[in-house]
Amino acid sequence: MDELTPTERAHLHALDVTFPGWWIEVRDGVWWAAKRTAPTLEQRAAGVMDRLARPGPVELCAALGRQIAILARMGAA
């Protein structure tokens, strides 16, 4: 993991707490999330991804929110 600023560390902690079903890390300045359990075929067909990459924590949070919304509509969140 990259050397993070205190603000980035706070963002990482907030993402970890908010999205416990995802493993989140920062590598080479890119914010990554990997789903802790692989999506089912049905979830994949609905748009659930097993890995996401975004340029920053705000973008990653938005993308994870969309993933949670998909799962919630399926009754799996």
N, C-alpha and C positions, 0 to 999 in steps of 0.2 A: 504494500500500500504506500502511496506517495506520502511525503511529509505534508500533513494538513495544517492549515491555519486553525486557530481556535474557533473561528466562525464556521469553517468547513467541518470541523469535528462536531460542533453543535448540530449542524445540519445532518450529518451522518447519524448521530445519536437519535435525532428526531425521526428520521426515516426508519431506523431500526425499530423504534418503539411503535411507530404508526403502522408499519407494514411487517409484522412478525413472520408472515409466511414467505418472506423474501430475504435472501442473503444479499447484503448491500456492501459494495466496496468502491474505492476510487483507485483506478490504475491509469497512470500516464495522463492524468488530468481528466479522464473520462469516468463518469459515474455509472456504475453497473449494478443491476439487480438480477438475481437468479432465483427462480421459484424453488422453494425448498422441497416441494413435491411436484413431480412432473404433471403437467396438465393431461387430462384424459383426452381421448380422441374427440369427444363431444366438445370439450372446452377449447381445444385447438381450433376446431371448426368454427367456433363462435368468436375466435380472435384472441384467446388467451395465449400468451407467449411464455416460454420457459426462461428467456433471458432478454433483458432490455439494456440498452446503452444510451446515455444522453450526455450532453456537454456540461450539465450542471445539476445541482440538487433540486432546483425549482422545476426544471423540465422533467427530471426523473420522478419527482413527486406527482406531477400531472399525469405522466404515463402510467404510473402505478395506480393512481386513482381510477383511470380508465379501465385498467385490468380488474380492479376490485369491483367496479360497476358491472362489468360483464359477468363476473362470477356471482354477484348478488342477483342479477336478473335470472341467472340459472339456478339460484338457490344454493350456491356452493360457497358463498363468501363467509 
